[in-house]
Amino acid sequence: MKLIHYLSKRYIIYSACISIIAIPLFYLSLQHLLLGGLDEGMRQQKKWIETQLNTVPAKNFVSFENEITVTPSKQSLKSDVFSSEPIFVKSDNEIVMHRVMLSNVVIKGKNYTIRIQKSMIEDEDLLTNLLLLQSGFILILIIGLGLINVSISKKIWLPFNNIVKKMKGYRVDTSGKLDFMPTKIVEFKDLENSITELINRNNKLYKSQKEFTENASHELQTPIAIFSSKLELLMQTSPISEEQADYINEISLAGKRMQRINKTLLLLTKIENNQFPNVEKIVVKDALNDLIQQYHDTLQMREIHLETEFRDHVEVVANPILIDILLGNLLSNAIKYTEDKKHIQVELSKTFLRISNDAQEGVSGLRESDLFQRFKKQSNHSHSLGLGLEICNKIVSLYHFKITYSFENSKHYFTVFFE
């Protein structure tokens, strides 16, 4: 939810709650005041009637349309009783709510009951009109507050939205200095200054790391190349004993391993620094077919049966080199850890790519906690560096894909989800 909607929603809810409470309270308070006025008027009228009854007999007392009646009474009321009653009015041919007061008085030693009734139709009309007016004013107030809040918030948050937009498009390897929209709001200025300082520090760190990686890789290649060439010359000298030949062979394997580690670590660093900015649409099916063709001789020699099931035409926007590395690592792992005359299956659908292979005898599954971590080897294979799946994980993270592993029915399943 956007912040402007978050704030507006709370303003509107608060205003609505206040309105729900205020309108009934206003109605009841006004009704109480109006009834109080009617009751006070009837009390004054009762005093006038008492005065008249001292001079005029009760039977001669004139009542207008039965609004006032005086009747003998055997009971004595302790106090005046007020009530609201619906009464039929013949002249209007309708039932109208009346305010009624019953009161007992003693005139010349006799008890009389005085009944006074007043029509409330004018008061009810007044209450209804006032209620409608108040409801209309409150509704206009809520709508006005909402519109003003939205309008002001859009203008106020415009610099913040500009900051977010600039940050979304920022890349440490290509973006330079970011120019933000001028603003008078102190908090936004502080945010811009903090972001500018953070970007400057990241740029410095990125340049330093990039230079160090390139220098380290370049400096290591030379001694490794010299080491390899001298070792080859040493292997060509004679005489060499069998024991010396074994040592030389082990040193050669270690040198090749060191060379692979150097290249792989350099690749990982470049992926982490997003130094593969060029992207294009890649047809995953074509990339897989090219890789499978490269491994054709190995598969045929080891009699491994590779099945493919391409259900959908899938395209991804990515760097072609990284996609080749991702698919190549997954496919080479499946071939490397599949025994001869076993099966490998490659499934491709619109949302995922799954590569599965038969597990070796005695293998019950891989440790998922260490699977995609650097230098965490899952086997004792001499050529394994423990970096292949780490590279896969970095690539899928770069393009917001997802990679998972599962072990079912004596099969390893590696799945890359594209969405």
C-alpha positions as CSV (number, residue, x, y, z in Angstrom):
1,M,0.0,0.0,0.0
2,K,1.3,3.5,-0.9
3,L,2.0,5.9,1.9
4,I,-0.4,8.4,0.6
5,H,-3.2,5.8,0.6
6,Y,-2.1,4.6,4.0
7,L,-2.4,8.1,5.5
8,S,-5.6,9.0,3.6
9,K,-7.3,5.8,4.7
10,R,-6.6,6.6,8.4
11,Y,-7.8,10.2,8.0
12,I,-11.1,9.0,6.4
13,I,-11.6,6.3,9.0
14,Y,-11.1,8.7,11.8
15,S,-13.4,11.3,10.3
16,A,-16.1,8.6,9.7
17,C,-15.8,7.3,13.3
18,I,-16.2,10.9,14.6
19,S,-19.2,11.4,12.3
20,I,-20.9,8.2,13.4
21,I,-20.6,9.2,17.0
22,A,-21.2,12.9,16.6
23,I,-24.4,12.8,14.4
24,P,-26.5,10.7,16.9
25,L,-25.1,12.7,19.9
26,F,-26.1,15.9,18.1
27,Y,-29.5,14.6,17.3
28,L,-30.2,13.3,20.9
29,S,-28.8,16.5,22.4
30,L,-31.0,18.7,20.2
31,Q,-34.0,16.5,20.8
32,H,-33.4,16.8,24.6
33,L,-33.3,20.6,24.3
34,L,-36.4,20.8,22.2
35,L,-38.3,18.4,24.6
36,G,-37.1,20.4,27.5
37,G,-38.4,23.6,25.9
38,L,-41.8,21.9,25.3
39,D,-42.0,20.6,28.8
40,E,-41.1,24.0,30.3
41,G,-43.8,25.6,28.1
42,M,-46.4,23.1,29.3
43,R,-45.5,23.8,33.0
44,Q,-46.0,27.5,32.4
45,Q,-49.3,26.7,30.7
46,K,-50.3,24.4,33.7
47,K,-49.7,27.4,36.1
48,W,-52.0,29.6,33.9
49,I,-54.7,26.8,33.9
50,E,-54.5,26.6,37.7
51,T,-55.0,30.3,38.0
52,Q,-58.0,30.2,35.6
53,L,-59.6,27.2,37.5
54,N,-59.7,29.4,40.7
55,T,-62.1,31.7,38.9
56,V,-63.8,29.6,36.3
57,P,-65.5,26.2,37.0
58,A,-63.7,23.2,35.5
59,K,-66.8,22.3,33.4
60,N,-66.7,25.7,31.7
61,F,-63.0,25.5,30.9
62,V,-62.5,25.6,27.1
63,S,-59.9,23.4,25.4
64,F,-58.7,24.0,21.9
65,E,-59.0,20.7,19.9
66,N,-58.5,18.7,23.1
67,E,-55.0,20.0,23.5
68,I,-55.9,20.9,27.1
69,T,-58.4,18.8,29.2
70,V,-59.3,19.2,32.8
71,T,-61.1,16.2,34.4
72,P,-61.9,15.4,38.0
73,S,-59.6,12.9,39.5
74,K,-59.6,10.6,42.5
75,Q,-55.9,10.0,42.4
76,S,-53.2,12.3,43.3
77,L,-50.0,12.4,41.2
78,K,-46.9,13.2,43.1
79,S,-45.3,15.0,40.2
80,D,-45.8,16.0,36.6
81,V,-45.5,13.1,34.1
82,F,-44.2,13.7,30.6
83,S,-44.4,11.3,27.7
84,S,-44.4,11.2,23.9
85,E,-47.4,9.6,22.3
86,P,-48.7,9.2,18.7
87,I,-52.1,10.8,18.4
88,F,-54.5,10.9,15.4
89,V,-55.3,14.4,14.3
90,K,-58.7,14.6,12.4
91,S,-58.0,17.9,10.7
92,D,-54.8,16.6,9.1
93,N,-56.1,13.0,8.9
94,E,-52.8,11.6,10.1
95,I,-51.1,10.3,13.2
96,V,-48.8,13.0,14.7
97,M,-46.3,12.5,17.6
98,H,-47.3,14.7,20.6
99,R,-45.7,15.6,23.8
100,V,-48.1,14.9,26.7
101,M,-48.0,16.2,30.3
102,L,-50.3,14.8,33.0
103,S,-50.5,16.7,36.3
104,N,-52.9,16.6,39.3
105,V,-53.9,19.9,40.9
106,V,-56.1,20.6,43.9
107,I,-58.6,23.4,43.2
108,K,-61.0,24.5,46.0
109,G,-60.4,21.2,47.8
110,K,-61.1,19.0,44.7
111,N,-58.6,17.0,42.7
112,Y,-58.3,17.6,39.0
113,T,-56.1,16.0,36.3
114,I,-54.8,18.4,33.8
115,R,-53.7,16.9,30.4
116,I,-51.8,19.1,28.1
117,Q,-50.5,17.9,24.7
118,K,-48.4,19.7,22.2
119,S,-47.8,18.6,18.6
120,M,-44.1,17.8,17.9
121,I,-44.4,17.8,14.1
122,E,-42.6,21.1,13.7
123,D,-39.9,20.1,16.2
124,E,-39.4,16.8,14.3
125,D,-39.2,18.6,11.0
126,L,-36.6,20.9,12.5
127,L,-34.6,18.0,13.9
128,T,-34.7,16.2,10.6
129,N,-33.6,19.2,8.6
130,L,-30.8,20.0,11.1
131,L,-29.7,16.3,10.9
132,L,-29.6,16.3,7.1
133,L,-27.7,19.6,7.1
134,Q,-25.2,18.4,9.6
135,S,-24.7,15.1,7.7
136,G,-24.2,17.0,4.5
137,F,-21.7,19.3,6.0
138,I,-19.7,16.4,7.6
139,L,-19.8,14.5,4.3
140,I,-18.5,17.5,2.4
141,L,-15.9,17.9,5.1
142,I,-14.7,14.3,4.8
143,I,-14.5,14.4,1.0
144,G,-12.8,17.8,1.1
145,L,-10.2,16.6,3.6
146,G,-9.6,13.5,1.5
147,L,-9.1,15.5,-1.7
148,I,-6.9,18.1,0.0
149,N,-4.8,15.4,1.7
150,V,-4.3,13.5,-1.6
151,S,-3.5,16.8,-3.5
152,I,-1.1,18.0,-0.8
153,S,0.5,14.6,-0.3
154,K,1.2,14.2,-4.0
155,K,3.0,17.5,-4.1
156,I,4.8,16.9,-0.8
157,W,5.9,13.3,-1.8
158,L,7.0,14.3,-5.3
159,P,10.7,14.6,-4.3
160,F,10.5,11.3,-2.5
161,N,9.0,9.6,-5.5
162,N,11.8,11.1,-7.6
163,I,14.4,9.7,-5.2
164,V,12.8,6.2,-5.4
165,K,12.8,6.4,-9.2
166,K,16.4,7.5,-9.4
167,M,17.4,4.7,-7.0
168,K,15.6,2.0,-9.0
169,G,17.6,3.0,-12.1
170,Y,20.9,3.2,-10.2
171,R,23.7,0.8,-11.1
172,V,27.0,1.0,-9.4
173,D,28.9,-0.1,-12.5
174,T,27.3,2.4,-14.9
175,S,25.6,5.2,-13.0
176,G,27.4,8.4,-12.1
177,K,26.2,11.2,-9.8
178,L,22.5,11.3,-9.1
179,D,20.7,14.7,-9.4
180,F,17.7,14.8,-7.2
181,M,14.7,17.2,-7.4
182,P,15.1,20.3,-5.2
183,T,12.9,20.2,-2.1
184,K,12.3,22.4,1.0
185,I,11.5,19.6,3.3
186,V,14.3,18.9,5.7
187,E,13.7,15.1,6.0
188,F,13.9,14.7,2.3
189,K,17.1,16.7,2.1
190,D,18.6,14.5,4.8
191,L,17.5,11.4,2.9
192,E,19.1,12.8,-0.3
193,N,22.3,13.6,1.5
194,S,22.5,10.2,3.1
195,I,21.9,8.4,-0.3
196,T,24.5,10.6,-2.0
197,E,27.1,9.7,0.7
198,L,26.1,6.0,0.4
199,I,26.5,6.0,-3.4
200,N,29.8,7.7,-3.2
201,R,31.1,5.1,-0.7
202,N,29.7,2.3,-2.8
203,N,31.3,3.7,-6.0
204,K,34.7,3.9,-4.2
205,L,34.4,0.3,-2.8
206,Y,33.2,-1.0,-6.2
207,K,36.2,0.6,-8.0
208,S,38.6,-0.7,-5.4
209,Q,37.2,-4.2,-5.4
210,K,37.2,-4.3,-9.2
211,E,40.8,-3.1,-9.5
212,F,41.9,-5.6,-6.8
213,T,40.1,-8.5,-8.6
214,E,41.5,-7.6,-12.0
215,N,45.0,-7.0,-10.6
216,A,45.0,-10.2,-8.5
217,S,43.8,-12.2,-11.4
218,H,46.3,-10.7,-13.8
219,E,49.2,-11.1,-11.3
220,L,48.3,-14.7,-10.5
221,Q,48.0,-15.8,-14.2
222,T,51.7,-15.0,-14.8
223,P,53.2,-17.1,-12.0
224,I,50.7,-19.9,-12.7
225,A,51.6,-19.9,-16.4
226,I,55.4,-20.0,-15.5
227,F,54.8,-22.7,-13.0
228,S,52.9,-24.8,-15.6
229,S,55.5,-24.3,-18.4
230,K,58.5,-25.1,-16.0
231,L,56.7,-28.2,-14.8
232,E,56.2,-29.4,-18.4
233,L,60.0,-28.8,-19.1
234,L,60.7,-30.8,-15.9
235,M,58.6,-33.7,-17.1
236,Q,60.6,-33.8,-20.3
237,T,64.0,-34.2,-18.5
238,S,65.5,-37.6,-17.9
239,P,66.2,-39.7,-16.2
240,I,63.0,-39.5,-14.0
241,S,62.2,-42.1,-11.5
242,E,58.7,-43.5,-11.0
243,E,58.4,-41.8,-7.7
244,Q,59.5,-38.4,-9.1
245,A,56.9,-38.9,-12.0
246,D,54.2,-39.3,-9.4
247,Y,55.2,-36.2,-7.5
248,I,55.3,-34.2,-10.8
249,N,51.9,-35.5,-11.8
250,E,50.4,-34.4,-8.5
251,I,52.0,-31.0,-8.7
252,S,50.6,-30.7,-12.3
253,L,47.1,-31.5,-11.1
254,A,47.4,-29.0,-8.3
255,G,48.6,-26.3,-10.7
256,K,45.6,-26.9,-13.0
257,R,43.3,-26.9,-10.0
258,M,44.8,-23.5,-8.9
259,Q,44.3,-22.2,-12.4
260,R,40.6,-23.2,-12.4
261,I,40.0,-21.8,-8.9
262,N,41.5,-18.4,-10.1
263,K,39.2,-18.2,-13.1
264,T,36.2,-19.3,-11.1
265,L,36.7,-16.9,-8.3
266,L,37.2,-14.1,-10.8
267,L,33.9,-15.1,-12.5
268,L,32.1,-15.1,-9.2
269,T,33.4,-11.6,-8.4
270,K,32.3,-10.3,-11.8
271,I,28.8,-11.8,-11.3
272,E,28.5,-10.2,-7.9
273,N,29.6,-6.8,-9.3
274,N,27.2,-7.2,-12.2
275,Q,30.0,-6.9,-14.8
276,F,27.8,-8.6,-17.4
277,P,25.5,-5.7,-18.3
278,N,24.7,-6.8,-21.8
279,V,21.5,-8.7,-22.0
280,E,19.4,-10.2,-24.9
281,K,16.5,-12.5,-25.5
282,I,17.8,-16.1,-25.2
283,V,15.8,-19.1,-26.3
284,V,16.4,-21.6,-23.6
285,K,15.6,-24.6,-25.7
286,D,18.3,-23.7,-28.3
287,A,20.9,-23.1,-25.6
288,L,20.2,-26.5,-24.1
289,N,20.4,-28.3,-27.4
290,D,23.8,-26.7,-28.1
291,L,25.1,-27.8,-24.7
292,I,23.7,-31.4,-25.2
293,Q,25.4,-31.6,-28.5
294,Q,28.7,-30.7,-26.9
295,Y,28.3,-33.5,-24.4
296,H,27.2,-36.0,-27.1
297,D,30.5,-37.9,-27.3
298,T,30.7,-38.2,-23.5
299,L,27.2,-39.4,-23.2
300,Q,27.6,-41.9,-25.9
301,M,30.9,-43.2,-24.5
302,R,29.4,-43.7,-21.0
303,E,26.1,-45.0,-22.5
304,I,24.1,-42.5,-20.5
305,H,20.6,-42.0,-21.8
306,L,19.6,-38.3,-21.8
307,E,15.9,-37.6,-22.4
308,T,14.6,-34.1,-23.2
309,E,11.0,-32.9,-22.8
310,F,10.5,-29.3,-24.1
311,R,6.9,-28.5,-23.5
312,D,6.9,-24.7,-24.1
313,H,8.9,-22.1,-26.0
314,V,10.8,-20.2,-23.3
315,E,12.7,-17.0,-23.7
316,V,14.7,-15.2,-20.9
317,V,16.3,-11.8,-21.0
318,A,19.9,-12.3,-19.7
319,N,23.5,-12.3,-20.6
320,P,24.1,-15.2,-22.9
321,I,27.5,-16.1,-21.3
322,L,25.9,-16.4,-17.9
323,I,23.0,-18.5,-19.2
324,D,25.5,-20.8,-20.9
325,I,27.5,-21.1,-17.6
326,L,24.3,-21.7,-15.6
327,L,22.9,-24.4,-17.9
328,G,26.4,-25.9,-18.5
329,N,27.1,-26.3,-14.8
330,L,23.8,-28.0,-14.1
331,L,24.1,-30.3,-17.0
332,S,27.8,-31.1,-16.4
333,N,27.0,-31.9,-12.7
334,A,24.3,-34.3,-13.8
335,I,26.6,-36.1,-16.2
336,K,29.6,-36.1,-13.7
337,Y,27.6,-37.7,-10.9
338,T,25.6,-40.1,-13.0
339,E,26.9,-43.7,-13.3
340,D,27.4,-45.3,-16.7
341,K,24.3,-46.6,-18.4
342,K,22.0,-44.6,-16.2
343,H,19.4,-41.9,-17.1
344,I,19.3,-38.0,-17.2
345,Q,16.1,-36.1,-17.9
346,V,15.8,-32.5,-19.0
347,E,12.3,-30.9,-18.7
348,L,11.5,-27.4,-19.9
349,S,8.2,-25.6,-19.4
350,K,7.0,-22.0,-19.4
351,T,7.9,-21.5,-15.7
352,F,10.8,-23.8,-14.9
353,L,13.7,-25.9,-16.1
354,R,14.3,-29.2,-14.3
355,I,17.4,-31.5,-14.7
356,S,17.2,-34.8,-12.9
357,N,19.6,-37.7,-12.8
358,D,19.8,-41.2,-11.2
359,A,21.7,-41.1,-7.9
360,Q,24.8,-43.2,-7.5
361,E,24.6,-46.3,-5.3
362,G,24.7,-45.6,-1.6
363,V,23.8,-41.9,-2.1
364,S,20.6,-40.8,-0.3
365,G,20.7,-37.1,-1.1
366,L,22.7,-34.0,-0.8
367,R,23.0,-31.6,2.2
368,E,20.7,-28.8,1.2
369,S,22.1,-26.4,3.9
370,D,25.6,-26.5,2.2
371,L,24.4,-27.1,-1.4
372,F,24.8,-23.5,-2.8
373,Q,27.6,-22.3,-0.5
374,R,31.1,-21.6,-1.6
375,F,33.7,-24.4,-1.3
376,K,31.0,-26.8,0.2
377,K,31.7,-29.9,-1.8
378,Q,29.0,-32.7,-1.8
379,S,31.4,-35.4,-3.1
380,N,35.0,-36.5,-3.1
381,H,35.4,-36.0,-6.8
382,S,39.0,-34.8,-7.4
383,H,38.0,-32.3,-10.1
384,S,35.2,-30.7,-8.0
385,L,36.0,-27.2,-6.7
386,G,32.8,-26.7,-4.7
387,L,32.0,-23.6,-6.7
388,G,29.8,-24.8,-9.5
389,L,26.5,-24.5,-7.7
390,E,27.6,-21.3,-6.0
391,I,28.0,-19.8,-9.5
392,C,24.5,-21.1,-10.4
393,N,23.0,-19.5,-7.3
394,K,24.7,-16.2,-8.1
395,I,23.4,-16.2,-11.6
396,V,19.8,-17.0,-10.7
397,S,19.9,-14.3,-8.0
398,L,21.1,-11.8,-10.5
399,Y,18.1,-12.3,-12.8
400,H,15.6,-12.9,-9.9
401,F,15.1,-16.5,-10.8
402,K,15.0,-19.3,-8.1
403,I,16.9,-22.6,-7.9
404,T,15.9,-25.5,-5.7
405,Y,17.1,-29.1,-5.0
406,S,15.1,-32.2,-4.1
407,F,15.8,-35.9,-3.8
408,E,12.9,-38.3,-4.7
409,N,12.8,-41.9,-5.9
410,S,16.6,-42.2,-6.0
411,K,16.9,-39.2,-8.3
412,H,18.5,-35.8,-7.9
413,Y,16.3,-32.9,-9.1
414,F,17.7,-29.4,-9.7
415,T,14.9,-26.9,-10.7
416,V,15.3,-23.3,-12.0
417,F,12.1,-21.3,-11.7
418,F,11.9,-18.4,-14.2
419,E,9.0,-16.6,-12.5
